């Protein structure tokens, strides 16, 4: 089955559509207009809206689910579902922070520096401190695949 990276307006107009050779587990539009996505090939990729790849970084373990969140210091928060960990890396792949959690489908950094993680197979939403230790959790009935802070 083909995979597409697509953006549509609220009224249904297609802004762009690009065919991709494998599944994209999560994508987001950046402030500069480019698209950053976690690809099931185990790569983070940034492309412009014409589909031209700007850069790619092998991070591994994104074969089924995963996410990427750009952080203000040019780092990235990556949920590696297949590896059971969330990592903070720079654009060279150097790891600055990590935590271990069963099947993390999505992670987001909180304003106070803690990290909120949706654990799909663990059936929980968990918070990890700056040392990577789980400090709070909420068990869920279903499998959470996305989490955000408001």
N, C-alpha and C positions, 0 to 999 in steps of 0.2 A: 504494500500500500504506500503510495507516495506521501511525503511529508512536505508541508508548506509553512514558511514563515510569512504571515500575512498581517496587515494592519488595515482596519476598516474604520470609517467614521461612524458616528452615531446614526446617521441617516443611511448607512449601508454602502457608501461609496468606498471602493478599494483604493487605498493609498499606495500600497505596493503588495506584491506577492512573489515569493521566491521558492522554487522547488529545492528541497534539501534531500540528500541521499539517505539519511537516517533520521531517527526521531529526535526532536528537540524536546528536552524535558522541561525547560523553563526559559522564557525570554523576557526582556524588558527594554523599553526605549530609554536611552540616556539623554541627559540634558543637551548634549551636542547634536541630537537628532539621530545618532547611530543606534543600532540594535546590539545588545549584548545578550548572548544566550549560552546555556549549558547544553551541550550536545551529547547524545548517547555514545558517541565515539570516545568520550572521556576528555573532551576539549572545551575550553571556554573560547568563544569566538566573538569578535566585534566586527560588524559589517556596516557599511553605509546603506542608505535606503535603495541604492541601485543594486545591492546584492554583492558589492565588491568587499571582500574580506580585508579588514584593516590590520588585524593580528589574530593569532591563535596561540593558545597555551595548553599543553597537555597536563591535565590534572588527575586523570584516571577515575575509575569507579563511579561513573555516571551512567552505567549501562541500562538501568531501568528508570530511576528517578534521580533528581538532584536539582540544585538551584544555585544561583550565583547572585550576590548582592554587592554592588560597588560600594566601597566605603570612602569617606572623605579624604583619606590620606593616600589615595591611589592603590589601596589594597582591595582585596575581594574576599567576601565571606562565601565559602563554598560548602554546600551540604552534599556529602558523598554517600548516597544511599547504600551502594554496594560495598562500601568499606566500613560503614558504621561509625563515621566520624564527620565532624564539621571542622573546617580549617579556615584560618585567615592567612592569605598569601599575598605576595606582591606579584608584579607582572613577570617575574622570573621564575615563580613557583616556590620561592622561599617561604617556609611556614613560620608564622609569627605567633600563632595561637591555635589550639585545637582542643576538642572535647570528644569523648567517645559516647555514642548514643545509638541504640538500635534503630536501623533504617531511617536516618534523617532525610525527610523529603524536602524540607525547606527550613531555612534559618534566617533570622534577622537580628541585627545588632540594635540594642536598646540605647536610649540616650545616656544612661548611666554606665555604659560599658558592658553590661551583661548581655547574654545572647539567648534569644528565644528560639526554640527548635520544635518543629512538628515531627514526631516520631510515628510514622505510619504503622509499622508492624508492632511497635511498642505500645501503640494506642494511648499516646499521651502527648501533652504539650509540656515541655520542660524548660527551665531557665538555668543557665550555666554562668558562673561568675568568671572573673578575669583570669582565674587560675585553671579554668576548665572543669571545675567541680559543679555537679548538679546541686542546686540550692533550693529548687521548688519544682513541683510538677502537679499537673492536673490530669488524671486518668480520663480517657474518653471512651465512649461506647463504640464509635467507629474508628476508621483509620484516617487521621488528619494528614493532609498533603500540603497544606499551606497555613501560614500563620503571619499575622502582622500586628503591629503595636499602634494604638491610637492615642 
